[in-house]
């Protein structure tokens, strides 16, 4: 039943996982380039917010799925 719900909601789990791996790459690149920690954190939090929005967007479209 979960897979039916997931397909009905069009959750793109693999896409989100791929983006999480990209975050790791960003941190590694920042380390190699000597980027300041506060700049890295700001970028990471922005990406995480985008990922959260993307993950929740199918729920926003489903009737009665979220009470926001």
C-alpha positions in Angstrom: 0.0 0.0 0.0 2.9 2.4 0.7 4.1 2.1 -2.9 0.6 2.9 -4.2 0.5 6.0 -2.0 4.0 7.0 -3.0 3.2 6.7 -6.7 -0.1 8.5 -6.3 1.7 11.4 -4.5 4.6 11.3 -7.1 7.3 11.3 -4.4 10.8 11.5 -6.0 12.8 9.8 -3.3 15.8 8.9 -5.5 16.1 12.5 -6.7 16.2 13.7 -3.1 18.8 11.1 -2.2 20.9 12.2 -5.2 20.7 15.8 -3.9 21.8 14.7 -0.5 24.9 13.2 -2.1 25.5 16.5 -3.8 25.5 18.1 -0.4 28.4 15.9 0.6 30.2 16.9 -2.6 29.6 20.6 -1.8 31.1 20.2 1.7 34.1 18.3 0.3 34.7 21.1 -2.3 34.3 23.8 0.3 36.9 22.0 2.4 39.4 21.8 -0.5 38.8 25.4 -1.4 39.0 26.7 2.2 35.5 28.2 2.2 34.5 29.8 5.5 32.2 27.6 7.6 29.4 30.2 7.8 29.3 30.4 4.0 29.1 26.6 3.8 26.4 26.4 6.4 24.4 29.0 4.6 24.6 27.1 1.4 23.7 23.8 3.0 20.7 25.2 4.8 19.4 26.8 1.6 19.8 23.4 -0.2 18.1 21.6 2.6 15.2 24.0 2.5 14.8 23.4 -1.2 15.0 19.7 -0.7 12.3 19.9 2.0 10.1 21.9 -0.2 10.5 19.5 -3.0 9.8 16.5 -0.8 6.6 18.1 0.6 5.3 19.5 -2.7 3.4 16.3 -3.7 1.7 16.4 -0.3 0.6 20.0 -0.8 -1.2 18.9 -4.0 -3.0 15.9 -2.3 -6.3 16.8 -0.8 -6.3 16.6 3.0 -2.7 15.4 3.1 -1.3 18.3 5.0 -2.9 20.8 7.3 -0.6 23.8 6.7 
